[in-house]
Amino acid sequence: MPVRRDLHIGQMERTGGSYPLRARPRRLTAHERYLWAGMSDVPEPRPTLASDAEREQSIVLLRDAVTSGRLTLEEFSDRVGQAQVARTDRELAALTVDLPAVAPTLPAAEPVKHRALCSKLVRRGAWELPSRSSWRSLFGTIVLDLRQARLPGPEVELEIYNLFGTVTVIAPPGVAVDVQGGGAFASQVLEPPAFVPPAGAPRLRINVAGPGGTLYVRSSDAAQLSRPR
């Protein structure tokens, strides 16, 4: 029995019988429409206005990409900002065309410990941030620039013990930051990001302890104005 193949994607019709069988057409996502247009000889369809659901789906793909190490936090922040203001489905698809539809499962990293004793410790540039790490500043200075860091999962935990030292954490917009704890005679300066992190954004949990220290949490835009040396 012949099968027609000149129908819309997701739709099949069996001909030649008295009981035609059809599958209900499925609306392609913005990502699928973008890929299909590149593989097909059919003229590319005109872009359509993006819906809130399509924006949310694009942000989910970006979140999976950053938590699997395919995007840095800064790249994630830039693309999320573009997704939130995208007007068409084509603009959204261009943000995720180089990403897989499903993120791979990565093994859990072992806890890593660092210490600055009357010294200065700076981590910036491209580096792998473990899911859980310990940072101790004993009359020292620690700078953690996470803009080019790659995350092992959706949540990362920083254990910070600050004894009369200074710790600066730079997290780009689009990352949810939670700060808990503190110590006697200690202070915390938390600068707000450029925009509110989207639902399901990567989360950075900072647990602070120790007396007399100062913690700075900055976003990338604020860090450009006063980048620690």
C-alpha positions as CSV (number, residue, x, y, z in Angstrom):
1,M,0.0,0.0,0.0
2,P,1.7,3.3,-1.1
3,V,2.5,6.0,1.5
4,R,2.5,9.7,0.7
5,R,5.7,11.5,1.7
6,D,4.9,15.0,0.4
7,L,3.0,15.9,3.6
8,H,3.9,18.2,6.5
9,I,6.5,16.9,8.9
10,G,4.9,14.8,11.6
11,Q,1.9,14.0,9.2
12,M,1.5,10.7,7.3
13,E,-1.5,9.5,5.3
14,R,-2.1,6.0,4.2
15,T,-3.9,5.9,0.8
16,G,-5.7,3.2,-1.2
17,G,-7.9,2.0,1.7
18,S,-11.3,2.8,3.1
19,Y,-9.9,3.9,6.5
20,P,-7.3,6.7,6.0
21,L,-4.8,7.0,8.9
22,R,-3.3,10.2,9.9
23,A,-0.9,11.3,12.7
24,R,-1.7,14.6,14.3
25,P,0.8,17.3,13.0
26,R,3.3,18.5,15.6
27,R,4.5,22.0,15.8
28,L,8.3,22.2,15.4
29,T,10.3,24.0,18.0
30,A,12.3,27.1,17.1
31,H,15.5,25.0,17.3
32,E,14.1,22.3,15.0
33,R,12.8,24.8,12.5
34,Y,16.2,26.4,12.3
35,L,18.0,23.1,11.7
36,W,15.3,22.0,9.1
37,A,15.7,25.2,7.1
38,G,19.5,24.5,6.8
39,M,19.0,21.0,5.5
40,S,16.0,21.5,3.2
41,D,16.0,22.8,-0.4
42,V,12.6,24.4,0.3
43,P,12.8,28.2,0.6
44,E,13.4,29.2,4.3
45,P,10.1,30.2,5.9
46,R,9.6,33.7,7.3
47,P,10.5,34.1,11.0
48,T,7.6,34.1,13.5
49,L,7.3,36.0,16.7
50,A,8.7,34.1,19.6
51,S,6.5,33.0,22.5
52,D,7.3,33.0,26.2
53,A,7.3,29.2,26.1
54,E,9.9,29.2,23.3
55,R,12.1,31.6,25.2
56,E,11.9,29.4,28.3
57,Q,12.8,26.3,26.2
58,S,15.9,28.1,24.8
59,I,17.0,29.1,28.3
60,V,16.6,25.5,29.5
61,L,19.0,24.4,26.7
62,L,21.4,27.1,27.6
63,R,21.2,26.0,31.3
64,D,22.0,22.4,30.4
65,A,24.9,23.6,28.2
66,V,26.5,25.6,31.0
67,T,26.1,22.9,33.6
68,S,27.7,20.3,31.3
69,G,30.7,22.5,30.6
70,R,29.9,23.5,27.0
71,L,29.4,27.2,27.8
72,T,31.2,29.4,30.3
73,L,29.2,31.4,32.8
74,E,29.9,34.5,30.8
75,E,28.7,32.9,27.5
76,F,25.6,31.6,29.3
77,S,24.9,35.1,30.7
78,D,25.3,36.8,27.3
79,R,23.0,34.2,25.5
80,V,20.3,34.3,28.2
81,G,20.2,38.1,28.0
82,Q,19.7,37.8,24.2
83,A,17.0,35.1,24.7
84,Q,15.0,37.3,27.0
85,V,14.8,40.1,24.4
86,A,14.6,37.9,21.3
87,R,11.6,38.8,19.0
88,T,11.5,35.9,16.6
89,D,11.9,32.1,16.7
90,R,14.9,32.5,14.3
91,E,16.8,34.7,16.8
92,L,16.1,32.1,19.6
93,A,17.3,29.2,17.4
94,A,20.6,30.9,16.6
95,L,21.4,30.9,20.3
96,T,21.2,27.1,20.6
97,V,22.0,25.8,17.2
98,D,25.5,24.7,18.3
99,L,24.2,22.9,21.4
100,P,22.8,19.3,21.9
101,A,19.2,18.8,22.7
102,V,20.1,16.8,25.8
103,A,23.0,17.4,28.1
104,P,25.3,14.4,29.0
105,T,25.6,13.2,32.6
106,L,29.0,14.0,34.1
107,P,30.7,12.3,37.0
108,A,30.7,14.1,40.4
109,A,34.0,15.9,41.2
110,E,35.8,15.4,44.5
111,P,35.9,18.4,46.9
112,V,38.9,20.6,46.4
113,K,40.6,22.8,49.2
114,H,42.5,26.0,48.7
115,R,44.2,28.4,51.2
116,A,45.7,31.8,51.2
117,L,47.8,32.4,54.4
118,C,49.0,36.0,54.5
119,S,49.1,35.8,50.7
120,K,47.0,36.4,47.6
121,L,45.2,33.7,45.6
122,V,43.6,34.6,42.2
123,R,41.6,32.3,39.9
124,R,40.4,33.7,36.7
125,G,40.2,32.9,33.0
126,A,39.2,29.5,31.7
127,W,39.1,27.0,34.6
128,E,37.0,24.1,35.9
129,L,35.1,24.8,39.1
130,P,34.3,21.7,41.1
131,S,30.8,21.1,42.4
132,R,32.1,21.7,46.0
133,S,35.3,23.5,47.0
134,S,36.8,25.0,50.2
135,W,38.5,28.4,50.3
136,R,40.3,29.6,53.4
137,S,41.6,33.2,53.7
138,L,43.8,33.6,56.8
139,F,44.8,37.3,56.7
140,G,45.0,36.9,53.0
141,T,43.2,37.8,49.8
142,I,41.2,35.5,47.5
143,V,39.7,36.5,44.1
144,L,37.5,34.0,42.3
145,D,36.5,35.3,38.8
146,L,33.8,32.8,37.5
147,R,33.0,34.5,34.2
148,Q,35.1,32.1,32.2
149,A,34.7,29.1,34.6
150,R,32.9,25.9,33.6
151,L,30.5,24.2,35.9
152,P,30.1,20.5,36.6
153,G,26.4,20.7,37.3
154,P,23.4,22.9,38.0
155,E,24.6,23.8,41.6
156,V,28.0,24.7,42.8
157,E,29.0,25.2,46.5
158,L,31.8,27.4,47.8
159,E,32.8,26.9,51.5
160,I,34.6,30.1,52.5
161,Y,36.4,30.6,55.8
162,N,37.6,34.2,56.1
163,L,39.8,35.2,59.0
164,F,40.5,39.0,58.8
165,G,41.0,38.6,55.0
166,T,39.2,39.7,51.8
167,V,37.4,37.4,49.4
168,T,35.9,38.6,46.1
169,V,33.6,36.4,44.0
170,I,32.7,37.6,40.5
171,A,29.6,35.9,39.1
172,P,28.1,37.1,35.8
173,P,24.4,38.0,35.4
174,G,22.1,35.0,34.9
175,V,23.6,33.0,37.7
176,A,21.6,32.7,41.0
177,V,23.8,33.4,44.0
178,D,22.9,32.5,47.6
179,V,25.0,33.7,50.4
180,Q,24.7,32.2,53.9
181,G,26.6,32.5,57.1
182,G,29.0,35.1,58.4
183,G,31.2,35.8,61.4
184,A,31.9,38.3,64.2
185,F,33.1,41.7,62.9
186,A,32.8,40.4,59.4
187,S,31.1,42.3,56.5
188,Q,29.5,41.4,53.2
189,V,29.1,43.5,50.1
190,L,26.6,42.0,47.6
191,E,26.2,43.9,44.4
192,P,23.0,43.1,42.3
193,P,23.4,41.7,38.8
194,A,22.3,43.4,35.6
195,F,19.1,41.3,35.4
196,V,17.2,38.7,37.5
197,P,18.4,35.1,36.8
198,P,15.8,33.1,34.8
199,A,14.0,30.1,36.3
200,G,16.3,27.1,36.5
201,A,19.5,29.1,36.2
202,P,22.8,27.7,37.5
203,R,23.0,28.3,41.3
204,L,26.1,29.3,43.2
205,R,25.8,28.7,47.0
206,I,28.3,30.5,49.1
207,N,28.7,29.5,52.8
208,V,30.7,31.9,54.8
209,A,32.3,31.6,58.2
210,G,35.1,33.3,60.1
211,P,35.6,36.6,62.1
212,G,36.7,40.0,60.8
213,G,36.7,39.2,57.1
214,T,35.1,41.0,54.1
215,L,33.2,39.2,51.3
216,Y,32.5,40.9,48.0
217,V,30.1,39.3,45.5
218,R,30.0,41.2,42.2
219,S,28.5,40.7,38.8
220,S,30.6,41.0,35.6
221,D,29.3,44.5,34.8
222,A,30.3,45.8,38.2
223,A,33.6,44.1,38.0
224,Q,34.5,46.0,34.9
225,L,34.4,49.2,36.9
226,S,36.5,48.0,39.8
227,R,38.3,44.8,38.8
228,P,40.4,43.5,41.7
229,R,44.2,43.3,41.1
